[in-house]
Amino acid sequence: MGDMHMSKIGAHVSIAGGIFMAPKRANDLGCETFQCFTRSPQGGPAPELTKSVVADFQSQMNEFGIETFYIHTPYYINFASLEPRIKHSSIRVVRDELERGSILGARYVMTHLGSHAGQTLEEGIAKVSDAVNKILDGYVGTTELLLEIAAGSGNVIGDTFDEIGEILKQLGLPVRVGLVPLETARPQDPLGAQARARSLMGFGGVCFDTCHAFAAGYDFRTPEKAKAVLADFDKKIGLEYLKLTHVNDSMMDLDGKRDRHEHIGDGFIGVEGITTLLTTKPFQKIDWLLETGDSGREEDIKILKKIRSL
């Protein structure tokens, strides 16, 4: 691709039998990186990360030459819940995932944001921003937090660039306007865009899920449309916050408002649509992670490697 960074290709893998099994499962699929849970996504206590477990995990990472991996938070996270137990549990679990990620050496922890059911969107966004601040209060670990773009069903928060941008503003993070090189953005700021993006300790940025974005109404299947989507992302959020992508086709058509992943080429986005987005410069600078079903993932990975070679 002619860039300093070559996107690593990976997939979400199981931790059945222990998290130290994840690197081998990723390697067996042909992955160069991977994503996993560190606890049951449905709930319950997290398995203890003993010195032995951590050593076994790191040994497996080294054996298979995998340098980076990513953690996904459990499915039940809802920072905007009107039920205090759910809200506070979500904050506690995500902070714990960041701490666990730092022990294991994860690059990012990504999370969904939840639903504003029973309240206004504005109230929900304020609760999400408050929750993220609480999660990162006093945090000094090395793993950073990513907010994942949602698919738009029901009262979900984070399915538009405007909503993500508003959350960043409420976190005190500046949102860059205009497609200009990062090194020249806001020249009056001596810290630069990258330093500002890290001004909230532990905050990494945004994870762009292709299925979610497409289901939320963002069409990137042609070069012109992809350019427009990136320009909108940059205006509302800032491309310096784009840190990772989940690459999934979609069972739902454009603006279908449902999170239904499909194998690459078997959905409404299609191989050509996925290729159009991933061959843009911003997406060539970040890693690509599959979240498709177990059967057929090897073919998905082959397709992504072919796209990367273009």
C-alpha positions, 0 to 999 in steps of 0.5 A, spaced: 500 500 500 506 504 500 504 506 507 508 506 513 503 502 517 500 496 513 493 494 516 493 487 520 487 483 519 484 479 524 477 476 527 474 475 533 476 469 536 473 464 542 476 464 549 473 457 551 478 453 555 482 459 557 484 466 554 491 463 552 487 459 547 486 465 543 492 467 539 492 459 536 485 460 534 487 466 531 493 463 527 489 457 525 485 462 521 490 466 518 490 472 522 495 477 524 491 480 530 485 478 533 479 480 538 476 477 544 472 477 550 476 476 557 469 474 560 462 472 558 459 477 554 452 475 557 454 476 564 458 473 570 464 474 574 471 475 569 476 469 570 482 471 574 488 473 570 493 469 574 500 470 573 500 463 570 494 465 565 498 471 563 504 468 562 501 463 558 497 468 554 504 472 552 507 465 551 502 464 545 502 471 543 510 470 542 509 463 539 505 465 533 508 472 532 502 476 534 504 483 536 497 486 538 490 484 540 483 487 542 478 486 547 470 487 546 466 489 552 460 484 554 454 485 550 450 488 556 453 495 557 448 501 557 451 507 560 445 511 559 440 506 563 435 509 567 436 503 572 442 505 577 445 497 577 446 497 570 449 503 569 454 503 575 455 495 573 457 498 566 462 503 568 465 498 573 466 492 568 469 497 562 474 500 567 475 493 569 476 491 562 481 496 561 485 494 567 485 487 564 487 489 557 493 493 560 495 486 564 495 482 558 497 487 553 491 489 549 491 495 544 484 497 545 478 496 549 472 497 544 465 498 547 457 499 545 454 505 548 447 503 550 440 506 549 436 512 551 430 508 552 425 512 557 429 519 556 431 524 550 437 522 546 440 529 549 439 526 556 442 519 554 448 522 551 450 526 557 449 520 561 454 516 556 459 522 557 459 522 564 460 514 564 466 515 560 469 520 564 468 516 570 471 510 567 477 514 565 478 517 572 484 516 575 486 510 570 493 510 568 493 503 564 496 502 557 490 500 553 485 505 551 478 505 550 474 506 543 467 507 542 464 503 537 459 506 532 452 503 532 447 500 527 441 505 529 436 500 532 431 502 537 434 508 542 441 506 541 446 511 542 452 512 537 449 510 530 450 517 527 457 521 527 453 527 530 452 523 536 459 520 537 462 527 536 457 530 541 460 525 546 467 527 544 465 534 545 462 533 552 468 529 554 472 536 552 475 533 546 476 538 540 472 535 534 476 537 528 473 540 522 475 539 515 479 534 511 486 537 512 493 533 514 493 532 521 500 535 522 497 542 519 490 541 523 489 547 528 497 550 527 495 555 533 495 549 537 502 547 539 500 540 541 497 538 535 491 534 533 494 527 535 496 530 542 489 533 543 486 526 541 490 523 547 489 529 552 484 524 556 488 519 559 486 512 556 481 515 551 483 512 544 477 514 539 472 510 535 471 503 532 468 504 525 464 497 524 462 497 516 455 493 518 453 498 523 455 504 519 451 501 513 445 499 517 445 506 520 444 509 513 452 511 511 453 508 504 460 508 502 459 503 496 462 508 491 468 512 491 464 518 491 460 516 497 466 513 501 469 520 500 463 523 502 462 519 508 469 520 510 468 527 510 462 527 514 466 523 519 472 528 519 467 534 520 463 531 525 468 527 529 475 528 526 479 522 522 485 522 528 480 519 532 479 513 527 483 507 530 480 501 528 475 498 523 470 492 524 469 489 517 463 485 516 458 485 510 450 486 512 444 482 512 440 488 512 440 493 506 442 500 507 439 504 513 436 497 515 437 499 522 439 492 525 445 489 527 446 483 522 453 481 520 454 477 514 460 474 510 464 479 506 460 478 499 454 475 501 451 481 504 448 488 501 455 491 502 458 486 497 466 485 496 466 491 491 463 496 497 468 493 502 474 494 497 472 501 496 472 503 503 478 499 505 482 502 500 481 509 502 487 512 506 484 513 513 482 505 513 489 503 510 492 506 517 488 502 521 487 494 523 481 490 520 477 485 524 472 480 522 466 479 526 463 474 522 460 467 523 465 461 524 464 457 518 467 461 512 471 466 516 477 463 513 475 465 506 473 472 509 480 473 511 483 471 504 478 476 501 481 482 506 488 480 504 487 480 497 483 487 498 490 489 502 494 487 496 491 492 491 
